[in-house]
């Protein structure tokens, strides 16, 4: 069967057991609503509170927007499949789902690296911070994140969907991702694997190395601070971001930086949950609401709301 004759794929997801599907739907819906609520709250606080009109929170607000789009590229379809029992996804729907998921994942990789640079500038060059992170620089960093993410997706998606699929159209995953579709194809996938591995490698590994380098320099600067209180204060400004980066990059590298032959239909969906669902949910709670400035902004917003209602 040539690619042009394939009209739909079947997303097998996690389980076909009806009772378990109900549990997965309830858990998935709760996670999706928490993710949307948390990230929308961060965006609203960053826009409304003047104290958060800084480069760090400008990037954080855009990260929250990216997370909302990222989880929305896969989660609504997964929830519908669990609720209805209809596992079909159209050929066009599969292509678009992969395109936006890969584009937004690439955007997040670069954006997390930009946020690490922001922390490097703040801790290592505090007197030059305003110059290093002026508005134009922030705009360039944000623009580069989106451009690189979409270029990455254009190349990867076109390589995967130029292949042929024969026989089964069952995808052992809960969304259309690169590894399961390469595994499904009956074409020679060696060129596609090489291109997707190389392009994804650049988009994932280069920002990861820059992020790692930023934190090594940050750590070196923190160790030079004489007081324990000063060290703790400096480390607290980047510890949450470091936790997010570890979860996201660790699972993404594990998924995309391996040969297709080493991928497991049972293992891949579970790993994808970490970077595709758990990370967007944790972003506002780990990275933001533990931050004193965000907590202060939230208290001020709640205070204004009570005054208006009163």
C-alpha positions in Angstrom: 0.0 0.0 0.0 1.6 3.3 -1.0 1.5 6.3 1.3 -1.0 8.2 -0.9 -3.6 5.3 -0.4 -3.3 5.4 3.4 -6.3 7.4 4.7 -5.9 6.7 8.4 -3.8 5.2 11.2 -4.9 3.5 14.4 -3.4 4.8 17.7 -3.3 1.8 20.0 -2.4 3.9 23.0 -1.7 2.3 26.4 -4.5 -0.3 26.8 -7.6 -1.7 25.2 -9.2 -2.8 28.5 -12.5 -0.7 28.9 -12.1 -0.2 32.7 -8.5 0.8 32.4 -9.4 3.2 29.6 -11.9 4.9 31.9 -9.2 5.4 34.6 -6.7 6.7 32.0 -9.3 9.1 30.6 -10.1 10.5 34.1 -6.3 10.8 35.0 -5.5 12.3 31.6 -8.4 14.9 31.8 -7.2 16.0 35.3 -3.6 16.4 34.1 -4.7 18.3 31.1 -6.9 20.7 33.1 -4.2 21.2 35.7 -1.7 21.9 33.0 -3.9 24.5 31.2 -4.9 26.2 34.5 -1.4 26.4 35.9 0.2 27.7 32.7 -2.6 30.1 31.9 -2.2 31.5 35.5 1.5 32.1 34.9 0.8 33.9 31.6 -1.8 36.1 33.3 0.4 36.9 36.3 3.4 37.8 34.0 1.2 40.1 31.9 -0.6 41.8 34.8 2.1 42.2 37.5 4.7 44.9 36.9 7.1 43.2 39.2 7.3 40.3 36.7 8.0 42.5 33.7 11.6 41.2 33.6 13.5 39.1 31.0 13.3 36.0 33.2 9.5 36.1 33.4 9.1 37.2 29.8 10.8 33.9 28.8 8.8 32.0 31.5 5.5 33.3 30.2 6.5 32.2 26.7 7.5 28.8 28.0 4.1 28.4 29.6 2.4 29.4 26.3 4.6 26.8 24.5 3.7 24.1 27.1 0.0 24.8 26.5 0.4 24.3 22.8 2.7 21.3 23.3 0.4 19.3 25.4 -2.6 20.3 23.3 -1.0 18.8 20.2 -1.5 15.3 21.6 -3.7 15.3 24.7 -7.2 16.2 23.3 -7.0 13.4 20.6 -5.8 10.9 23.2 -8.6 11.8 25.6 -11.2 11.5 22.7 -9.8 8.1 21.8 -10.0 6.9 25.4 -13.6 8.3 25.8 -15.0 7.1 22.5 -13.0 3.9 21.9 -12.4 5.1 18.3 -8.6 4.9 17.9 -8.5 6.1 14.3 -6.6 9.2 13.2 -6.7 10.5 9.7 -3.6 10.6 7.6 -3.7 14.5 7.6 -4.4 14.5 11.3 -1.4 12.3 12.0 0.8 14.5 9.8 -0.4 17.7 11.6 -0.1 16.1 15.0 3.5 15.1 14.4 4.4 18.4 12.8 3.1 20.5 15.8 4.4 18.1 18.4 8.0 18.1 16.9 7.9 21.9 16.3 6.9 22.7 19.8 9.3 20.2 21.3 12.2 21.8 19.3 11.0 25.3 20.4 11.0 24.2 24.0 14.6 22.8 23.7 15.9 26.1 22.5 13.7 28.2 24.9 15.0 26.2 27.9 18.6 27.0 26.7 17.7 30.7 26.4 16.4 30.6 30.0 19.7 29.0 31.2 21.5 31.9 29.5 19.3 34.3 31.3 20.2 32.7 34.7 23.9 32.8 33.6 23.7 36.5 32.9 21.8 37.2 36.1 24.2 35.3 38.4 27.6 35.7 36.6 27.2 39.2 35.3 24.6 40.9 37.5 25.9 44.5 36.7 25.6 43.9 32.9 22.4 41.8 33.2 20.1 44.6 31.9 22.4 45.1 28.8 22.8 41.3 28.2 19.1 40.6 28.4 17.7 43.8 26.9 14.3 43.6 25.1 15.8 43.1 21.6 17.9 40.2 22.8 14.9 38.5 24.5 12.9 39.0 21.2 15.7 37.4 19.2 16.0 34.5 21.6 12.3 33.9 21.5 12.1 34.2 17.7 15.1 31.9 17.2 13.3 29.3 19.4 10.2 29.2 17.2 12.1 29.4 13.9 14.4 26.5 14.9 11.5 24.4 16.2 9.5 24.8 13.0 12.5 24.2 10.7 13.3 21.0 12.7 9.7 19.9 12.3 9.4 20.7 8.5 12.5 18.5 7.8 11.5 15.6 10.2 7.8 15.5 9.2 8.6 15.6 5.4 11.2 12.8 5.8 8.7 10.5 7.7 5.7 11.2 5.5 7.6 10.7 2.3 7.8 6.9 3.2 5.4 4.1 2.2 3.4 2.1 4.6 2.3 -1.5 3.9 0.0 -3.8 5.7 -0.8 -2.7 9.2 -1.5 0.9 10.0 -1.5 0.3 13.8 0.7 2.8 15.7 1.8 1.4 19.1 1.7 4.8 20.7 -0.9 7.4 21.9 0.1 10.0 19.3 1.9 10.1 15.9 5.6 10.3 16.8 8.7 9.8 14.6 10.1 6.4 16.0 6.8 4.4 15.8 6.0 5.7 12.3 9.6 4.9 11.1 9.1 1.4 12.6 5.7 1.0 10.8 7.1 1.9 7.3 7.9 -0.8 4.8 10.2 1.5 2.9 14.0 1.7 3.3 14.1 4.1 6.3 17.9 4.4 6.5 18.0 7.9 4.9 15.1 9.1 7.0 16.7 7.7 10.2 19.9 9.4 9.3 18.3 12.8 8.6 15.9 12.8 11.5 18.7 11.6 13.9 21.1 14.4 12.6 18.5 17.2 12.6 17.0 16.2 15.9 20.5 15.8 17.3 21.4 19.4 16.5 18.1 20.8 17.9 18.3 18.7 21.1 22.0 18.2 21.8 23.3 21.7 21.0 20.8 23.5 23.3 21.4 20.8 25.9 25.2 21.4 25.8 24.7 25.2 26.0 22.4 24.7 28.9 24.9 22.4 30.6 27.7 24.9 30.0 25.7 27.7 31.4 25.0 25.8 34.6 28.7 24.7 35.0 29.7 28.4 34.8 26.8 29.3 37.2 27.9 26.5 39.7 31.5 27.8 39.5 30.3 31.3 40.3 28.1 30.2 43.1 31.0 28.3 44.8 33.0 31.5 44.8 30.3 33.3 46.9 31.6 33.5 50.4 28.4 33.3 52.5 26.3 30.2 52.7 23.1 32.5 52.5 24.4 34.0 49.3 25.1 30.6 47.8 21.7 29.4 48.7 20.0 32.5 47.3 21.9 32.2 44.0 21.2 28.4 43.7 17.5 28.8 44.5 17.1 31.1 41.4 18.0 28.3 39.0 17.4 25.0 40.9 13.8 24.7 39.7 14.8 25.4 36.1 17.6 22.8 36.4 15.0 20.2 37.6 12.7 20.9 34.6 15.7 20.7 32.2 16.8 17.4 33.6 13.4 15.7 33.2 12.7 17.2 29.7 16.1 16.7 28.1 16.8 13.4 29.7 13.6 11.8 28.3 13.8 13.6 24.9 17.4 12.4 24.4 16.5 8.9 25.4 13.6 8.9 22.8 15.2 10.6 19.8 18.9 9.9 20.1 18.6 6.1 19.7 18.3 3.9 16.5 14.8 2.9 15.6 15.7 -0.8 16.1 16.3 -0.2 19.8 12.9 1.4 20.4 10.2 -0.6 22.3 6.5 -0.3 21.5 5.8 -0.9 25.3 8.5 1.5 26.6 8.3 4.5 24.2 4.7 5.7 25.1 5.7 5.6 28.8 8.8 7.7 28.2 6.9 10.1 26.0 4.4 10.7 28.8 7.3 12.3 30.8 8.3 14.9 28.3 5.0 15.3 26.5 2.6 15.4 29.4 4.3 15.4 32.8 6.8 18.2 32.0 4.1 20.7 30.8 2.1 19.9 33.9 5.0 20.4 36.3 6.3 23.6 34.8 4.0 26.0 36.7 4.2 24.1 40.0 7.9 23.3 40.1 9.4 26.2 38.3 7.0 29.0 39.1 4.8 28.7 42.2 7.8 27.8 44.4 9.3 31.2 43.3 8.8 33.9 45.9 8.2 36.6 43.2 5.5 34.6 41.6 3.9 33.8 44.9 3.9 37.6 45.7 2.3 38.3 42.3 -0.4 35.7 43.0 -1.1 37.1 46.4 -1.4 40.6 45.0 -3.7 39.4 42.2 -5.9 37.6 44.8 -5.9 40.7 47.0 -7.1 42.9 44.1 -9.8 40.3 43.3 -11.1 40.4 46.9 -11.1 44.2 46.9 -13.2 44.3 43.7 -15.6 41.7 45.0 -15.8 43.4 48.3 
